[in-house]
């Protein structure tokens, strides 16, 4: 019997501290206004901002730094051993190894591991494309358990929207991923067994927008 679990408003996977490009200041454009007249705010960056920008860029540079950042900010991703691979230009997959950390008491993949790593897999994909200049927050996660997983799990995901076109707008947006979770084949000719399916929606926001809003609130309080 299948079972569906829904999770909402959780923090994104592999989300390093908020960061800005490593420059002395940043010109932030108010994208909430329509028309050609945009407010430009010169936002000075502190040493904390520059350090966080450096760490964010490291986290998406390669697998080694990705693992190091996972150990610090998201131990579940580190100890589960999940990793991302590209199947083709439009399809990406995350591989969850069949190790003791991810198993339950009857030697199958634990439901909590399958559920939690669905969010991690999706967040790895979105954050890897968006980079350290964006925050990625999981808004909604639906997971349907279909059958026990008795081996390594593979999360095959496809975005419903064109994420690169959304990034080009330089505004906040939602991105939804459809996932098929299958048990990885071990023997040649063996068929993949679908063990679950998931639908996860992330909210992506430019960090410059967070900075602009915080500065606007600070200026408003100062005037009062």
N, C-alpha and C positions, 0 to 999 in steps of 0.2 A: 504494500500500500504506500502510495506516495505521500509525502508530508511537505508542506510549504511553510517556510519561516520568513517573516518580513521584518526588516530592521531599518530604522530611519534615524537621520541626524546624528551620524557618528563621525569621528575624525578620520581623515583620509590616511591611507597607508603611505609610509615612507615620506611623511610630511616633516621636513626639517624645519627649524625655526624660520620665521618670516625673514625675507632677505631682499636686498636691493642691489642693483648693479654697483660694482666697486668703483664709484666715482665720488668726488667730493660733494656733489649736489645733484639733484634730479629735477627736471622740469616736468611737472605732472599736469596733464591735460584733463580738464573736467569733461568726461565723456557723457555725463548725464544730461548735458545741455544740448539742445538741438540747434541746427543752423551752423554758420561759419564762425560765429562769435563764441569762442571757448575761453574759459578762465585758465590762465597759466599760473601755477604756484611754484615758487622755487623752494624745494624741500631739502634742507641740509641733511646729510647722512652722517650718523655718528659712527664711531669705530665698531659698535655692536652691529649696526646695519651692514658695514663692509665685511665684518667677520662672518655674518650669517649668509651674505651673498656668496662668499668664497666656499662655505660649507655646502650650500645648496648646489653650486656648480659641480663640486666634487661628487655629490651623491648621484648625479646622472652621467658622470664621465665614463666610468667603466664598472665592471662587475666587482672588482676589488673594493673600490670606495663605496659602491652601493652596499656591499656587505658590512663594511665598517659602520656606515651611517645607520644601517638597520639595527646593528647590535646596540647602538646608543639610544636611538629614538623609537625603534619598533622591534623589540626582542623577539616577538612572535615570528616575524618574517625571517629573522636570522636563524633561529633554532629550528624552524620548520624546513628550511632549506629551499624554499620556493624560488624559482628563477624564471626569467622571461626569455622567450625565443620568438623569432619571426618565421612564420610559415610561408607567407608570400607578402606582396606589397600591401594587402588589405587585411590579412588575417594574422593575428598574434596569439601566442599560446604561452601559458605559464605552467611549469612542471612542478608538482608537489611530490617529493620523494616519499616512498613507503618506508619510513623510519620509525623508530620507537616513539619519538616525540609526537608523531601524528597519529599513532594507533590507539584503539580503545582496548578494553579488557579481553575481547574475543578476537583479537588480532586482525581487525579490519580498520580501514581508515576512519578515524573518529569523526562524528558529525560536526562537532565544533571546529575541527581542523578544516573540513571541507567548507563550512560556512564562513569562518573567519578569513580564510585565504582567498575566498571569492572576492571579498572587498579589497584585500591586499593586491591580488592579481590585477583587478581593474584599476586601482590607484597607481600601481607601478606603470601600467600602460599610459594612463592619462598624464601623470606627472613626468614620465620620461619624454613625452612629446612637448608638453608645455614648458618644462624647465623650471628653474628656481625663481623666476620672476612672477610666479602664479601660486596661489593657494588652491588646493584641491580638497574639497570636503564631500563626503558621501552623504547624499540626501535621502536615498531610499535603496534598500537592498531586499530583493525577493529571491529565495532559494527553495527549490523543490527537490526533495530527496526521492529518487526513483528506486534504487537498489543498493545493496552494500558494495563498497569499493574494497576489493581485496588486493590491490596493488597500487603503484604510483598513479596519481591523478593528473589529468591534463585539462587545463582550462582554455578552451578555444573561444576567442572573443572577437566580436565585430562591432564597431561603433555604428549607431543608427545615423548620426549626423557626420558631416565632414568637419573634423576637428581643426584642420589647418585653415579652413575658411572662417571658422569661428574665431580662431586666434588672430586672424588678420583684422578683425574689427576692433581689437584692443579693448573690448568690453567684457564684462562678466557674462557667462553663459552656462547652460546645462548641457551635459553630454551623457547619453544613455548607451550602455554596452549590453549586448546580448551574449550570454555565455552558454556553451555546451560543455559539461564536465563529463569526461570519459575516463575509464580505467585504461591506462597505457598497455599496449600489447607488448608481450615479452617474446613469444615464439613467432617465427615467420609464418605468415598466412593466418594468424589468429585475428579474429574480429574484435574491434573496439566495443566495449560495453558502456553504454551511456548510464552514468550513475546519478546524474542530476542536471538541472538547468537553472540558470540564474539571470536575473535582470537587475542591473545596478545603475543608478543615476548619480552623477557627480556634479557639484556646482563649482565652477572654476572662476576665480576672480583675480585680476591683476593686483599685485601687492602695492603698486603705486596708488590704486584706488583706495585701499585701506589706509595708506599714509595720508592721502588727501582728505579723507573723511575725518581722520583723527586730528589733523591740523585744523580743519574747519571747526570742529567741536571746540578745540582749545582756543581758537580765536574768538568764538562766540562767547565762551565762558569768560574770557579776558575782557570783552566789551561790557559784560554785565557786572 
